[in-house]
Every structure is written in structure tokens, then in C-alpha cells.
């Protein structure tokens, strides 16, 4: 069985939908929405919080409510920033966030 996953990687919210590729149905009704662990919501905030001292990371709603570490938001926009350092940091944050999405999937 092949599953096709579509990711809406938004600036403020992100979501995942899947479709069984072997299915005869290809309409939107056959899509399944991935629910995120904290609240079973269809979308999660596009946020990463990192506490470099402890090495702790949190994502989505958990990053929103945590108090320790640095909160990164709107990092997607820095992928096209002219500043190489900001671009590199944005790439790292995107990789970490996509790992989180994969785990939720």
C-alpha cells in the first residue's frame, strides 16, 4: 500500500493530510487528516522552542506553552533572507519541525 502525504507548511500553522494511493477514490473525501498529539487538532502552530542549556526542544502547541528556551516563529520566511546565517538557522529549524511532523504522522 502506498500512502501519499501532503504537507501544508504554513508560516503560522501547519497540517498534514494523507491519501491511500492504491484506493480507487481520489477525491477530498478520501483524504485523512493527521491529528496532532496535544489537542487532536487538524493543524499545529509552526513553532520551535529550543533550550540550548538543557538540549530540550518542543514544537507546535507545546512550544507555544513552554516557558524555557528561545521560541522561533515565522522562521520559514528566513529561508529566502539575504543573510546566510539566518538562512542556515531557518534550514535547521525547518528540518527539526519536519522531523516533528513526521513523528506526528
Secondary structure as the mmCIF struct_conf table of DSSP 4:
data_model
#
loop_
_struct_conf.conf_type_id
_struct_conf.id
_struct_conf.beg_label_comp_id
_struct_conf.beg_label_asym_id
_struct_conf.beg_label_seq_id
_struct_conf.end_label_comp_id
_struct_conf.end_label_asym_id
_struct_conf.end_label_seq_id
STRN STRN1 UNK A 3 UNK A 9
BEND BEND1 UNK A 11 UNK A 12
STRN STRN2 UNK A 13 UNK A 20
TURN_TY1_P TURN_TY1_P1 UNK A 21 UNK A 22
BEND BEND2 UNK A 23 UNK A 24
BEND BEND3 UNK A 27 UNK A 27
HELX_RH_3T_P HELX_RH_3T_P1 UNK A 28 UNK A 30
STRN STRN3 UNK A 32 UNK A 33
HELX_LH_PP_P HELX_LH_PP_P1 UNK A 34 UNK A 36
TURN_TY1_P TURN_TY1_P2 UNK A 37 UNK A 39
BEND BEND4 UNK A 42 UNK A 42
STRN STRN4 UNK A 44 UNK A 45
STRN STRN5 UNK A 47 UNK A 51
TURN_TY1_P TURN_TY1_P3 UNK A 52 UNK A 55
STRN STRN6 UNK A 56 UNK A 59
HELX_RH_AL_P HELX_RH_AL_P1 UNK A 60 UNK A 65
BEND BEND5 UNK A 68 UNK A 69
STRN STRN7 UNK A 70 UNK A 73
BEND BEND6 UNK A 74 UNK A 74
HELX_RH_3T_P HELX_RH_3T_P2 UNK A 75 UNK A 80
BEND BEND7 UNK A 82 UNK A 82
HELX_RH_AL_P HELX_RH_AL_P2 UNK A 84 UNK A 104
#
